[in-house]
């Protein structure tokens, strides 16, 4: 287990509830993150992959859930290894998980070299150029914090080619080779029958044979549910920790984590034939009641596809009932048709559920024509935030 040169004190015990952002009534709504559910999801995944280690991917501000409280909660749940995208994220994790191993997925840059030494983070080397730069930095600085080597087995995004990785494999025979982890990334694990899965598993198995004695990692969230041959030594779940379904098309095995509620600013009467919102894309077919919620695309409520323009129905939950969004979502506001609710069931300052109460992130994503990853990571900073424990 890696340690910082000057270990910091452990984070304080969990509060019952922690909050962030502006006071509730100074915002358009409240985003609640269930830290117990994140820990339960982590423990379930960790038990599934025994004896392999279960790490945690907390890039993108822990998928929009807050990198510091999430990393601290996961560390308390037993997570010893974290993956982030940038050195700045590594710094935030290190502040709350002083004993953790931290890998930076987007690799090494000489301009950011000091960040790796200051945070005791390990770069994921993604090219031969990066490897040469890393070697020069290590030899000139004398620092030996280690690195991961990323091999591309079919994603064609980042990573050394199979041939480039094979050419440097002999380095592991030296005493100070610096490789702590060999890794690759599955492109189609959420589609179990895709032929690229078998191809990547086979290619990674072959390259692993050249790096015997080095820990290896292949499986992401859906990869954990694909095949135990993907487990290797370390698995790297991300979206599954935050309640996203790692098994599309099948029941979600993960606990929901996020609950998002927006404040109703006004309930208004809209006569038959009148339109709502920019572009007049929705027109009332009969006298209607419309609730206007204080959340829009500046808060991560996806504007596209626009309700009422031939897109799939998008819904929120008000007074326990699903109600359709109508018109174009604007920067700060979303309109909802509440005509079918009893008049006294909807009122000003009532909270409408945008995610939660059975309306999960994957269903919301499907309504928006996107994926749960995008829904989570776009949740705006303008919400009052609550990190719930117990």
C-alpha positions in Angstrom: 0.0 0.0 0.0 1.4 3.4 -1.0 1.9 6.1 1.6 2.5 9.8 1.2 5.9 11.0 2.3 4.3 12.8 5.2 1.1 10.9 6.1 -1.8 13.1 7.0 -4.3 12.4 9.8 -7.2 10.1 9.0 -10.4 11.9 8.1 -12.9 12.4 10.9 -15.7 10.0 11.6 -18.8 10.1 9.3 -21.4 12.7 10.3 -25.0 11.6 10.2 -25.5 14.1 7.4 -23.1 16.5 5.7 -24.2 19.3 3.5 -22.7 21.5 0.8 -23.5 24.4 -1.5 -25.9 27.2 -0.7 -28.8 26.9 1.8 -31.7 25.0 0.5 -34.1 27.9 -0.1 -31.4 29.8 -1.9 -31.2 27.1 -4.6 -33.5 25.5 -7.1 -33.4 22.1 -5.4 -31.6 19.5 -3.4 -29.3 16.7 -4.5 -28.9 13.9 -2.0 -26.1 11.4 -2.2 -26.5 8.2 -0.1 -23.0 7.4 1.0 -24.2 4.2 2.7 -25.5 3.0 -0.7 -22.2 3.7 -2.3 -20.4 1.7 0.3 -22.9 -1.1 0.0 -22.4 -1.2 -3.7 -18.6 -1.2 -3.2 -18.8 -4.1 -0.8 -21.0 -6.1 -3.0 -18.6 -5.7 -5.9 -15.6 -6.5 -3.8 -17.2 -9.7 -2.5 -18.0 -10.7 -6.1 -14.4 -10.5 -7.3 -12.6 -12.1 -4.4 -9.7 -12.7 -4.3 -9.1 -9.8 -6.7 -8.9 -6.3 -5.3 -11.8 -3.9 -5.9 -10.6 -0.4 -6.6 -12.9 2.6 -7.2 -13.0 5.0 -10.1 -13.9 8.5 -8.8 -13.1 10.7 -11.7 -15.6 13.4 -12.8 -16.0 14.6 -9.2 -16.9 11.0 -8.3 -19.4 10.9 -11.2 -21.0 14.1 -10.0 -21.4 12.9 -6.4 -18.5 14.8 -4.7 -15.0 13.4 -4.8 -14.0 14.2 -1.2 -17.0 12.7 0.7 -17.2 9.7 -1.7 -13.5 8.9 -1.5 -13.6 9.2 2.2 -16.6 6.9 2.5 -15.1 4.3 0.2 -11.8 4.4 2.1 -13.8 3.6 5.2 -15.4 0.7 3.4 -12.0 -0.8 2.7 -11.1 0.6 -0.7 -7.3 1.0 -1.0 -6.9 2.0 -4.7 -8.5 4.9 -6.6 -8.5 5.9 -10.2 -9.0 9.5 -11.3 -8.6 11.4 -14.6 -6.3 14.3 -13.7 -3.6 15.2 -11.1 -6.0 17.8 -9.7 -8.5 15.0 -8.8 -5.6 13.0 -7.3 -4.9 15.9 -5.0 -8.5 15.9 -3.8 -8.5 12.2 -3.1 -5.2 12.3 -1.3 -6.6 14.9 1.1 -9.2 12.5 2.4 -7.5 9.1 1.7 -3.9 9.6 2.9 -3.0 5.9 2.7 -4.5 5.1 -0.7 -2.9 4.2 -4.0 -4.0 6.7 -6.6 -3.7 6.2 -10.4 -4.1 9.1 -12.8 -5.8 7.7 -16.0 -5.0 10.6 -18.3 -1.3 9.9 -17.9 1.9 11.8 -17.3 2.9 15.3 -18.5 6.3 16.9 -17.6 4.4 20.1 -16.9 2.5 18.4 -14.1 5.3 16.3 -12.8 5.4 18.0 -9.4 1.7 17.1 -8.8 2.6 13.5 -8.9 5.4 13.8 -6.3 3.2 16.1 -4.1 0.3 13.8 -4.1 2.2 10.5 -4.3 0.0 9.6 -7.3 0.9 7.1 -10.0 0.5 8.1 -13.7 -1.1 5.6 -16.1 1.4 5.6 -19.0 -0.6 5.8 -22.3 2.1 6.0 -25.0 5.7 5.4 -25.8 6.3 9.2 -25.6 4.8 9.4 -22.1 7.0 6.4 -21.1 10.1 8.2 -22.2 9.1 11.4 -20.5 8.3 9.4 -17.3 11.7 7.7 -17.4 13.5 11.0 -17.8 11.6 12.5 -14.9 12.3 9.5 -12.6 16.0 9.4 -13.5 16.4 13.2 -13.1 14.4 13.5 -9.9 15.2 10.3 -8.2 11.5 9.8 -7.4 10.3 6.2 -7.5 6.5 6.4 -6.9 5.7 3.9 -9.7 3.3 3.9 -12.6 0.8 1.8 -14.5 1.3 0.8 -18.1 -1.9 1.0 -20.3 -2.0 -1.4 -23.2 -4.6 -0.9 -25.9 -6.4 -4.1 -26.8 -9.1 -2.7 -29.0 -10.5 0.5 -27.6 -8.2 2.6 -29.9 -8.3 5.5 -27.6 -5.3 5.6 -25.2 -2.6 3.1 -24.5 0.5 1.5 -26.0 0.0 -0.9 -28.9 0.5 -4.6 -28.2 3.7 -4.4 -30.1 5.0 -1.4 -28.1 4.1 -3.1 -24.8 5.9 -6.3 -25.8 9.0 -4.3 -26.7 9.3 -2.9 -23.2 8.3 -6.1 -21.3 11.9 -7.1 -20.7 12.2 -4.1 -18.3 10.5 -6.1 -15.6 13.6 -8.1 -15.2 15.4 -5.0 -13.9 15.3 -4.1 -10.2 13.7 -0.6 -10.5 11.5 -1.0 -13.6 8.8 1.2 -12.0 5.7 -0.7 -13.3 3.1 -1.3 -10.5 0.2 -2.2 -12.7 -0.6 -3.4 -16.3 -4.0 -2.4 -17.5 -6.3 -2.3 -20.4 -9.9 -1.1 -20.9 -12.9 -3.0 -22.2 -14.9 -1.3 -25.0 -18.1 -3.4 -25.2 -18.4 -5.1 -21.8 -22.0 -3.8 -21.5 -22.8 -5.9 -24.6 -21.9 -9.5 -23.4 -22.2 -11.0 -26.9 -20.0 -8.5 -28.7 -17.1 -10.3 -30.3 -14.6 -7.6 -29.2 -14.9 -8.8 -25.6 -13.3 -12.1 -26.4 -10.7 -10.5 -28.5 -9.7 -8.0 -25.8 -9.7 -10.7 -23.1 -7.5 -12.9 -25.3 -5.1 -10.1 -26.2 -4.7 -9.0 -22.6 -4.1 -12.5 -21.4 -1.3 -12.8 -24.0 0.4 -9.5 -23.0 0.0 -10.3 -19.3 2.1 -13.4 -19.9 5.0 -11.1 -20.7 4.6 -9.1 -17.5 4.5 -11.9 -15.0 4.8 -10.6 -11.4 3.1 -7.3 -12.2 -0.5 -6.8 -11.0 -3.0 -6.4 -13.8 -6.4 -4.8 -14.3 -9.0 -5.1 -17.1 -12.6 -5.0 -15.8 -14.7 -1.9 -15.5 -18.2 -1.9 -14.0 -19.9 -4.0 -16.7 -16.7 -6.1 -17.1 -17.2 -7.3 -13.5 -20.5 -8.9 -14.6 -19.2 -10.1 -18.0 -16.8 -12.9 -17.1 -14.5 -13.8 -14.2 -11.7 -14.0 -16.7 -11.8 -10.1 -16.7 -11.1 -9.8 -12.9 -7.3 -10.2 -13.1 -5.7 -8.7 -9.9 -7.7 -5.4 -9.7 -11.1 -4.5 -11.0 -12.1 -0.8 -11.6 -15.8 -0.1 -11.0 -17.1 3.4 -11.6 -20.7 4.0 -12.5 -21.9 0.9 -10.7 -20.7 2.4 -7.4 -23.1 5.3 -8.0 -26.2 3.2 -8.8 -25.8 2.9 -12.6 -26.8 -0.4 -14.1 -23.7 -2.4 -15.1 -25.9 -5.0 -16.8 -28.1 -3.1 -19.4 -31.2 -5.0 -20.3 -31.2 -6.9 -17.0 -32.4 -5.8 -13.5 -30.0 -3.4 -11.9 -28.0 -5.2 -9.1 -26.8 -1.9 -7.6 -28.5 0.2 -4.9 -29.7 3.7 -6.0 -27.4 6.5 -4.7 -28.8 9.8 -6.1 -32.0 11.6 -5.2 -32.6 14.9 -7.0 -35.5 17.2 -6.2 -36.4 20.5 -7.8 -38.5 23.3 -6.2 -41.8 24.2 -7.8 -41.9 27.9 -8.3 -45.4 28.3 -9.7 -48.5 26.4 -10.7 -50.3 28.1 -13.5 -53.4 27.7 -15.7 -52.7 27.2 -19.4 -55.8 27.5 -21.6 -56.4 25.2 -24.5 -54.4 26.3 -27.6 -51.8 28.1 -25.6 -48.1 27.1 -25.9 -45.4 26.6 -23.2 -41.7 27.6 -23.4 -39.3 28.6 -26.1 -40.2 27.8 -29.6 -43.8 27.0 -28.7 -43.1 23.3 -29.1 -45.9 22.2 -26.8 -49.5 23.3 -27.1 -52.2 22.5 -24.7 -54.9 20.3 -26.2 -57.3 21.3 -23.4 -57.2 23.6 -20.4 -54.2 22.5 -18.4 -52.3 23.1 -15.3 -48.5 23.5 -15.5 -45.9 23.4 -12.7 -42.7 25.3 -13.3 -39.7 23.7 -11.6 -36.5 25.7 -10.6 -34.1 23.5 -12.5 -32.9 23.6 -16.1 -30.0 22.7 -18.3 -27.6 24.8 -16.2 -28.3 22.3 -13.5 -27.7 19.3 -15.7 -31.3 18.7 -16.7 -30.7 17.6 -20.3 -32.2 19.9 -22.9 -32.1 17.4 -25.7 -34.2 15.7 -26.8 -36.8 18.3 -26.1 -40.2 17.1 -24.7 -43.0 17.6 -27.3 -40.8 17.4 -30.4 -41.3 13.8 -31.2 -38.9 12.6 -28.4 -39.6 9.9 -25.8 -41.7 11.0 -22.9 -39.7 12.6 -20.1 -41.1 12.5 -16.6 -40.8 13.8 -13.1 -42.6 12.6 -10.0 -44.9 15.0 -8.1 -47.1 13.9 -5.2 -46.1 10.3 -5.9 -47.3 10.4 -9.5 -45.3 10.6 -12.8 -46.0 13.7 -14.7 -44.7 14.6 -18.2 -42.2 17.4 -18.9 -43.5 19.7 -21.6 -42.0 22.3 -23.8 -38.3 23.1 -24.1 -36.2 22.9 -21.0 -34.6 26.3 -20.4 -31.5 27.3 -18.5 -33.1 27.5 -15.1 -36.7 26.2 -15.5 -38.5 23.0 -16.5 -42.3 22.9 -17.2 -44.4 19.9 -16.2 -48.0 19.0 -17.0 -49.8 18.4 -13.7 -53.4 18.5 -15.1 -54.1 15.0 -14.0 -53.2 15.6 -10.4 -55.8 16.9 -7.9 -55.6 20.7 -7.6 -54.5 20.5 -3.9 -51.7 18.0 -4.7 -49.4 20.6 -6.3 -48.3 23.8 -4.7 -45.6 26.4 -4.7 -42.3 25.4 -2.9 -43.3 21.7 -3.1 -40.4 19.5 -4.3 -40.6 17.5 -7.5 -38.5 14.4 -7.9 -36.2 14.5 -11.0 -34.2 11.4 -10.0 -35.4 9.0 -7.3 -38.6 7.3 -6.1 -38.1 4.6 -8.7 -37.1 7.0 -11.5 -33.5 5.9 -11.7 -30.6 7.5 -13.5 -30.6 4.9 -16.3 -34.3 5.5 -17.0 -33.8 9.3 -16.9 -30.8 8.8 -19.3 -32.9 6.7 -21.7 -35.6 9.4 -21.7 -32.9 11.9 -22.7 -31.3 9.7 -25.3 -28.1 9.4 -23.4 -26.4 7.3 -20.7 -26.4 7.4 -16.9 -22.8 8.5 -16.9 -23.7 11.7 -18.6 -26.7 12.3 -16.4 -24.6 11.9 -13.2 -21.6 13.9 -14.3 -23.7 16.8 -15.5 -25.6 17.4 -12.2 -25.0 21.1 -11.6 -23.3 22.7 -8.7 -26.2 25.0 -8.0 -28.2 22.4 -6.0 -28.0 22.3 -2.3 -26.2 19.0 -1.6 -26.7 16.5 1.1 -24.4 13.5 1.7 -26.4 11.1 3.8 -25.1 8.5 6.2 -27.2 6.2 8.2 
